[in-house]
Amino acid sequence: MTMRAALLKMRPLLLQDAPFLVTWLSDERVLHYYEGRDRPHDLQLVHEHFYPKDDDTSRCLFLYDGHPIGYGQYYPLDQESKQAYGYDPSSIIYGIDQFIGEPSYWDRGLGTFLVQTLLVHLSTHFGAQKVVLDPQASNARAIRCYEKCGFQKVKWHPRHEWHEGSLRDCWLMEWNSLS
């Protein structure tokens, strides 16, 4: 199957999308990379994690040819995070997280389209100067995807993320709109 970027759409996450998240986040193949296989999500956990009442994270669903296939979120980096990462406090920087929840869509280049969709959205609608993410160092597939989208590894974070019972090393990766 050849993937076409024009068939990928992003829209805000709706309450009725919760069953997709439950399905994806109970699949061990997805949990291996996102959240951890020791943390399957039921409907209550999905509501707690993805439908909070008051935060500045924008959550979205990705559809390919009308079929829900993944999740993404973006948020402006707060001043504390900018300072911790050594960024100018006045710069417009966003963080992103995303996953393709339908494994049948993996390894077909769709992740690149998904990340590029987020980058265009953030630079066009919010004036993002930089976008950051922090994949686990062992997630070679994700890192390759991000590098194809123009991200560069900028800082090693040892023992940064709790995942499946241990702290995992991560890379801080950055995309610069001026590059």
Secondary structure per residue as TSV (DSSP state, phi and psi in degrees):
chain	resnum	aa	ss	phi	psi
A	1	M	-	360.0	129.1
A	2	T	-	-93.5	131.6
A	3	M	-	-92.7	140.2
A	4	R	-	-122.3	128.7
A	5	A	G	-57.2	-34.9
A	6	A	G	-63.4	-20.8
A	7	L	G	-87.2	-7.0
A	8	L	E	-90.4	127.0
A	9	K	E	-126.5	148.4
A	10	M	E	-121.2	135.3
A	11	R	E	-143.6	161.2
A	12	P	E	-58.8	145.4
A	13	L	-	-68.9	132.1
A	14	L	-	-111.0	158.3
A	15	L	G	-56.8	-37.3
A	16	Q	G	-72.2	-3.2
A	17	D	G	-84.8	-8.7
A	18	A	H	-52.4	-41.2
A	19	P	H	-60.5	-30.8
A	20	F	H	-64.6	-44.1
A	21	L	H	-64.3	-39.7
A	22	V	H	-60.9	-46.0
A	23	T	H	-61.4	-50.0
A	24	W	H	-65.1	-41.6
A	25	L	T	-90.5	19.4
A	26	S	T	-117.7	-1.3
A	27	D	-	-88.5	118.1
A	28	E	H	-58.3	-29.9
A	29	R	H	-65.6	-39.6
A	30	V	H	-74.1	-45.1
A	31	L	H	-63.5	-24.7
A	32	H	T	-56.0	-32.4
A	33	Y	T	-106.6	-28.8
A	34	Y	T	-128.0	116.1
A	35	E	T	83.9	-37.3
A	36	G	-	106.1	142.0
A	37	R	T	-66.9	-16.1
A	38	D	T	-88.1	8.1
A	39	R	-	-135.4	55.3
A	40	P	-	-64.2	146.8
A	41	H	-	-102.0	130.9
A	42	D	-	-99.6	-177.3
A	43	L	H	-61.4	-39.9
A	44	Q	H	-63.1	-45.6
A	45	L	H	-66.8	-37.6
A	46	V	H	-60.4	-45.1
A	47	H	H	-63.5	-41.2
A	48	E	H	-65.4	-41.6
A	49	H	H	-84.1	-37.4
A	50	F	H	-110.5	-5.9
A	51	Y	-	-129.9	48.9
A	52	P	-	-68.7	157.3
A	53	K	S	-79.4	-34.3
A	54	D	S	-143.6	85.1
A	55	D	-	-146.0	173.2
A	56	D	S	-102.9	23.0
A	57	T	-	-89.5	131.8
A	58	S	E	-97.7	128.2
A	59	R	E	-113.1	141.2
A	60	C	E	-141.7	160.1
A	61	L	E	-110.8	141.0
A	62	F	E	-106.1	134.1
A	63	L	E	-120.4	139.8
A	64	Y	E	-117.4	118.9
A	65	D	T	52.8	39.0
A	66	G	T	86.1	-7.4
A	67	H	E	-100.1	124.6
A	68	P	E	-60.7	127.0
A	69	I	E	-130.3	-11.2
A	70	G	E	-171.4	177.1
A	71	Y	E	-128.6	147.8
A	72	G	E	-147.4	156.3
A	73	Q	E	-146.8	152.1
A	74	Y	E	-143.4	154.1
A	75	Y	E	-157.7	144.7
A	76	P	E	-69.6	136.5
A	77	L	-	-67.7	129.7
A	78	D	-	-76.3	167.5
A	79	Q	H	-60.4	-38.8
A	80	E	H	-62.6	-44.1
A	81	S	H	-67.0	-41.5
A	82	K	H	-58.1	-44.8
A	83	Q	H	-64.8	-44.7
A	84	A	H	-61.3	-35.1
A	85	Y	H	-90.9	-2.0
A	86	G	T	81.6	26.0
A	87	Y	-	-94.8	153.8
A	88	D	-	-62.3	125.5
A	89	P	T	-62.2	-22.0
A	90	S	T	-87.8	-6.5
A	91	S	S	-77.0	153.9
A	92	I	-	-96.5	104.0
A	93	I	E	-126.5	133.9
A	94	Y	E	-118.4	149.7
A	95	G	E	-105.2	150.0
A	96	I	E	-134.7	154.1
A	97	D	E	-142.6	145.2
A	98	Q	E	-163.8	160.2
A	99	F	E	-156.5	152.7
A	100	I	E	-94.6	117.7
A	101	G	-	-86.8	-12.9
A	102	E	-	-102.1	100.1
A	103	P	G	-56.6	-23.5
A	104	S	G	-66.7	-12.9
A	105	Y	G	-99.8	3.1
A	106	W	T	-76.6	156.3
A	107	D	T	60.2	34.8
A	108	R	S	-128.2	9.8
A	109	G	S	85.5	-0.1
A	110	L	H	-70.4	-31.3
A	111	G	H	-59.4	-37.7
A	112	T	H	-62.9	-44.9
A	113	F	H	-61.3	-41.7
A	114	L	H	-62.1	-48.8
A	115	V	H	-65.8	-41.2
A	116	Q	H	-62.5	-36.2
A	117	T	H	-61.2	-44.5
A	118	L	H	-62.8	-43.2
A	119	L	H	-63.0	-44.5
A	120	V	H	-63.2	-43.7
A	121	H	H	-59.9	-47.5
A	122	L	H	-69.5	-38.6
A	123	S	H	-75.5	-36.5
A	124	T	H	-75.4	-47.1
A	125	H	H	-93.2	-20.7
A	126	F	H	-125.1	-1.3
A	127	G	-	66.4	28.1
A	128	A	-	-57.5	127.5
A	129	Q	S	-90.1	-32.8
A	130	K	E	-140.0	152.0
A	131	V	E	-131.7	135.2
A	132	V	E	-124.0	156.2
A	133	L	E	-153.3	165.6
A	134	D	-	-138.5	73.8
A	135	P	-	-68.0	153.3
A	136	Q	B	-63.1	139.9
A	137	A	T	-60.0	-26.2
A	138	S	T	-81.3	-7.6
A	139	N	-	-89.7	74.1
A	140	A	H	-60.4	-37.7
A	141	R	H	-61.0	-46.6
A	142	A	H	-65.6	-43.7
A	143	I	H	-61.9	-41.4
A	144	R	H	-60.7	-43.6
A	145	C	H	-59.7	-48.3
A	146	Y	H	-64.1	-39.6
A	147	E	H	-65.5	-36.9
A	148	K	H	-62.1	-28.1
A	149	C	T	-87.2	-0.5
A	150	G	T	101.9	3.7
A	151	F	-	-74.0	148.6
A	152	Q	E	-126.7	145.1
A	153	K	E	-71.3	126.2
A	154	V	E	-120.2	-22.4
A	155	K	E	-156.8	132.5
A	156	W	E	-83.7	131.0
A	157	H	E	-119.2	93.4
A	158	P	E	-69.2	141.4
A	159	R	E	49.7	53.1
A	160	H	E	-97.6	-34.8
A	161	E	E	-127.7	129.7
A	162	W	E	-75.2	124.0
A	163	H	E	-151.5	120.6
A	164	E	T	51.6	47.7
A	165	G	T	87.7	5.0
A	166	S	E	-151.6	160.8
A	167	L	E	-82.3	130.6
A	168	R	E	-109.6	147.4
A	169	D	E	-73.3	144.7
A	170	C	E	-135.7	160.4
A	171	W	E	-106.9	134.6
A	172	L	E	-84.2	121.9
A	173	M	E	-117.3	145.6
A	174	E	E	-131.7	138.0
A	175	W	E	-112.6	133.0
A	176	N	E	-115.2	124.0
A	177	S	T	-65.8	-19.8
A	178	L	T	-88.8	-5.6
A	179	S	-	-77.5	360.0
